[in-house]
Amino acid sequence: MVGCKENFFPRVKPLLEYFASDVTRCGPPGAGQAMKLINNMVLFQNVLAVAEALAVIRKRGLDPAKALDVLSKGSATASRWRHHGMKAMLPNQFRKQPSRWSTR
């Protein structure tokens, strides 16, 4: 996550790739720092959701390791977040999708 002038980015990107695996220009100076804070915000919300889920899992007497393994393979994974984020949230299209189980 980099913030710099657009014409400066091609010069600094190869240097940043020495220690970073995915280098993206996010906008003008300061944009990379802002995106890092936003990334951390989403990460911490996900951690909080997992902590809440673990509380319910333990309260129900379920095996936490097995439950997290199941969650990691289900619709709660990051791929679902990417799908919903890119396909619905980003273009502001929140219409109800037909269920794959419907008979229509």
Secondary structure, 3 states (H helix, E strand, C coil): CEECCCCCHHHHHHHHCCCCCCCCEEECCCHHHHHHHHHHHHHHHHHHHHHHHHHHHHHCCCCHHHHHHHHHHCCCCHHHHHHHHHHHHCCCCCCCCCCCCCCC
